[in-house]
Amino acid sequence: MSEPVEIWEICFEEAGAVDWQILDPREIAAADAFIHADDRYRYGVMHTALRLRLSELLDTAAEAVPILVGAHGRPFVAGRAAEIDFNISHSRRTGLIAISRAGTVGIDVEDRDAAADYAEMVDTIFEQHEAACLHRLEKSVRNDLFLRGWTRKEAVAKAVGTGFLLDPKLFRVPLDDRGSWSVSVHSPVTRQLALIDLSSDARAAAVAGAGLQNRPRVRKFRFERTSARAGSLR
């Protein structure tokens, strides 16, 4: 891996069928727990893509990549957690995978939806003064700022390792569109993390981590690019 942090994007409309044979029993059970077939499919695609890429980096078969789940439900590569970290997120349309050799990493993505109204959710992730400011804005502006805040806070919380077990109202993230920042989080020790916006017209997205220096290149994941040994979606 030439870059300290890789970002891979998956379009579910182009992903094809899932090869469930390369997922482990825990992953199969998690997929089977979904009520809706679309959710099960997206889970399968994301975990297949993750295993395929990790298999290349670790030079092992995709089904042999030893992924375990640690504290707060955060997965890691057994025996290699100190040298490689990963995180995944997906919306209805898009999946993002972040893989880092430079420390912990967190990523989040949400679809933009002009019909949505996030007013009722503002108070759940923003502190009182910030939430009050957002409530005074016109809906489309409020929606945009809400999604910026949500994805950026989620990426930071996932990089810390807790997800939103860490109260998102306890730390702030910038809501401007500059693109990259440094964020301090106190849980349970102070961490200084880089935060980088990955948004596009169709989605709001962000990545956070200890080893981010510049905006990582977002590359399309091509399932056919992987070796036959690692398996394929097609």
C-alpha positions as CSV (number, residue, x, y, z in Angstrom):
1,M,0.0,0.0,0.0
2,S,1.8,3.1,-1.2
3,E,-0.5,5.6,0.5
4,P,-0.8,5.8,4.3
5,V,-4.6,5.8,4.0
6,E,-6.6,4.2,1.2
7,I,-10.2,5.1,0.4
8,W,-12.3,2.8,-1.8
9,E,-15.7,3.6,-3.1
10,I,-18.3,1.0,-4.1
11,C,-21.4,1.7,-6.2
12,F,-24.0,-0.9,-5.2
13,E,-25.7,-0.7,-8.6
14,E,-22.5,-1.9,-10.2
15,A,-21.3,-4.4,-7.6
16,G,-22.9,-7.6,-8.9
17,A,-23.6,-10.8,-6.9
18,V,-22.0,-11.6,-3.6
19,D,-19.7,-14.5,-3.1
20,W,-20.8,-15.5,0.4
21,Q,-18.2,-18.3,0.6
22,I,-15.4,-15.9,1.5
23,L,-17.2,-14.4,4.5
24,D,-16.8,-16.1,7.9
25,P,-19.6,-17.5,10.1
26,R,-19.9,-14.3,12.1
27,E,-20.3,-12.2,9.0
28,I,-22.9,-14.6,7.6
29,A,-24.9,-14.5,10.8
30,A,-24.8,-10.7,10.8
31,A,-26.0,-10.6,7.2
32,D,-28.8,-13.0,7.9
33,A,-30.0,-10.9,10.8
34,F,-31.1,-8.2,8.4
35,I,-34.8,-8.1,7.7
36,H,-34.6,-6.6,4.2
37,A,-32.8,-8.3,1.3
38,D,-31.2,-5.0,0.2
39,D,-29.6,-4.5,3.6
40,R,-28.2,-8.0,3.6
41,Y,-26.9,-7.5,0.0
42,R,-25.1,-4.2,0.9
43,Y,-23.6,-5.9,4.0
44,G,-22.3,-8.7,1.9
45,V,-20.9,-6.5,-0.8
46,M,-19.0,-4.3,1.7
47,H,-17.5,-7.2,3.7
48,T,-16.6,-9.0,0.5
49,A,-14.8,-5.9,-0.9
50,L,-13.0,-5.4,2.5
51,R,-11.8,-9.0,2.5
52,L,-10.6,-8.8,-1.1
53,R,-8.5,-5.7,-0.5
54,L,-7.1,-6.9,2.8
55,S,-6.2,-10.2,1.2
56,E,-4.0,-8.3,-1.2
57,L,-2.4,-6.3,1.5
58,L,-1.8,-9.3,3.7
59,D,-0.9,-11.7,0.9
60,T,-3.5,-14.3,2.0
61,A,-6.7,-15.7,0.7
62,A,-9.8,-13.5,1.3
63,E,-11.6,-16.1,3.3
64,A,-8.5,-16.5,5.6
65,V,-8.2,-12.9,6.6
66,P,-8.6,-13.1,10.4
67,I,-11.2,-10.4,11.2
68,L,-12.3,-10.3,14.8
69,V,-14.6,-7.9,16.7
70,G,-13.2,-6.0,19.7
71,A,-14.5,-3.5,22.2
72,H,-17.6,-1.5,21.2
73,G,-18.1,-3.9,18.2
74,R,-15.2,-2.5,16.2
75,P,-13.6,-5.1,13.9
76,F,-9.9,-5.5,13.5
77,V,-7.4,-7.8,11.8
78,A,-6.2,-10.3,14.4
79,G,-2.4,-10.1,15.0
80,R,-2.0,-7.1,12.7
81,A,-4.1,-4.4,14.4
82,A,-1.0,-2.4,15.3
83,E,0.1,-2.1,11.7
84,I,-3.2,-1.9,9.7
85,D,-6.6,-0.5,10.6
86,F,-9.8,-0.2,8.6
87,N,-13.3,1.1,8.8
88,I,-16.4,0.9,6.5
89,S,-19.6,2.8,6.0
90,H,-22.4,2.7,3.5
91,S,-25.6,4.5,2.5
92,R,-28.3,3.1,0.2
93,R,-26.3,3.9,-2.9
94,T,-22.7,4.1,-1.9
95,G,-20.1,2.3,0.2
96,L,-16.8,3.6,1.4
97,I,-13.8,1.6,2.8
98,A,-10.9,3.2,4.6
99,I,-7.7,1.2,5.2
100,S,-4.8,2.8,7.1
101,R,-1.2,1.9,8.0
102,A,-0.8,5.2,9.8
103,G,-3.1,4.7,12.9
104,T,-6.8,4.4,13.6
105,V,-9.2,5.5,10.9
106,G,-13.0,6.2,10.8
107,I,-15.2,6.9,7.8
108,D,-18.9,7.8,7.3
109,V,-21.2,8.4,4.3
110,E,-24.8,9.5,3.9
111,D,-26.9,10.1,0.8
112,R,-28.1,13.6,0.1
113,D,-31.9,13.6,-0.1
114,A,-33.7,16.8,-1.0
115,A,-37.0,15.5,0.4
116,A,-35.5,14.7,3.8
117,D,-35.9,17.0,6.9
118,Y,-33.4,16.4,9.7
119,A,-34.8,19.0,12.1
120,E,-35.9,16.4,14.6
121,M,-32.4,14.9,14.7
122,V,-30.4,18.1,15.1
123,D,-30.7,18.1,18.9
124,T,-29.3,14.6,19.1
125,I,-25.8,15.4,17.8
126,F,-25.3,19.2,18.3
127,E,-24.9,21.0,21.6
128,Q,-27.7,23.4,22.6
129,H,-26.3,26.7,21.1
130,E,-25.2,25.1,17.8
131,A,-28.5,23.3,17.5
132,A,-30.5,26.5,18.1
133,C,-28.5,28.2,15.3
134,L,-29.3,25.3,12.9
135,H,-33.0,25.3,13.7
136,R,-33.2,29.0,12.6
137,L,-31.9,28.1,9.1
138,E,-33.9,27.4,6.0
139,K,-34.5,23.6,5.5
140,S,-32.1,22.9,2.6
141,V,-29.2,24.8,4.4
142,R,-30.0,23.1,7.7
143,N,-30.0,19.7,6.0
144,D,-26.7,20.3,4.4
145,L,-25.0,21.4,7.6
146,F,-26.6,18.5,9.5
147,L,-25.2,16.0,7.1
148,R,-21.8,17.6,7.3
149,G,-21.9,17.5,11.1
150,W,-23.3,14.0,11.3
151,T,-20.7,12.4,8.9
152,R,-17.8,14.3,10.4
153,K,-18.7,13.5,14.0
154,E,-19.4,9.8,13.1
155,A,-16.0,9.5,11.3
156,V,-14.2,11.0,14.4
157,A,-16.1,8.8,16.8
158,K,-15.3,5.7,14.8
159,A,-11.6,6.7,14.6
160,V,-11.6,7.0,18.4
161,G,-13.0,3.5,18.4
162,T,-16.4,4.1,20.2
163,G,-18.7,5.2,17.5
164,F,-21.6,7.2,18.9
165,L,-21.2,5.5,22.3
166,L,-19.3,8.7,22.6
167,D,-21.9,11.4,22.9
168,P,-21.6,13.5,19.7
169,K,-22.7,16.6,21.6
170,L,-19.5,16.4,23.7
171,F,-17.2,17.4,20.8
172,R,-17.5,19.8,18.0
173,V,-16.5,19.6,14.3
174,P,-16.3,22.4,11.8
175,L,-19.3,22.8,9.5
176,D,-17.7,24.9,6.8
177,D,-16.7,23.5,3.4
178,R,-12.9,24.1,3.6
179,G,-12.2,20.4,3.5
180,S,-9.7,19.5,6.2
181,W,-9.3,20.3,9.9
182,S,-7.7,19.1,13.2
183,V,-10.2,17.9,15.9
184,S,-9.5,17.2,19.6
185,V,-11.6,14.6,21.3
186,H,-11.5,13.8,25.1
187,S,-12.7,10.2,25.5
188,P,-11.2,8.9,27.7
189,V,-7.9,10.6,26.8
190,T,-7.3,13.5,24.5
191,R,-6.8,12.6,20.9
192,Q,-5.9,14.9,18.1
193,L,-7.3,13.6,14.8
194,A,-7.2,14.9,11.3
195,L,-10.6,15.3,9.7
196,I,-11.1,15.5,5.9
197,D,-14.3,16.0,4.0
198,L,-15.0,13.5,1.2
199,S,-18.4,14.9,0.1
200,S,-19.8,15.1,-3.4
201,D,-23.0,16.3,-5.0
202,A,-24.7,13.0,-4.3
203,R,-23.3,12.3,-0.8
204,A,-22.0,13.7,2.4
205,A,-18.9,11.9,3.7
206,A,-15.8,12.3,5.8
207,V,-12.8,10.4,7.0
208,A,-10.9,10.9,10.3
209,G,-7.6,9.5,11.6
210,A,-4.3,9.9,13.3
211,G,-2.2,9.5,10.1
212,L,-4.1,11.7,7.6
213,Q,-2.0,14.5,6.1
214,N,-3.7,15.2,2.8
215,R,-7.0,14.4,1.3
216,P,-6.8,10.7,0.3
217,R,-7.7,9.8,-3.3
218,V,-11.1,8.1,-3.5
219,R,-10.8,5.2,-5.9
220,K,-13.5,3.0,-7.4
221,F,-13.3,-0.5,-6.2
222,R,-13.3,-3.0,-9.1
223,F,-14.1,-6.5,-7.9
224,E,-12.6,-8.0,-11.1
225,R,-9.2,-6.5,-10.3
226,T,-8.6,-9.0,-7.5
227,S,-6.8,-12.2,-8.0
228,A,-8.6,-15.5,-8.5
229,R,-7.0,-16.8,-5.3
230,A,-8.8,-14.0,-3.4
231,G,-12.2,-14.7,-5.0
232,S,-14.5,-12.5,-7.0
233,L,-18.0,-11.1,-6.8
234,R,-18.7,-11.9,-10.4
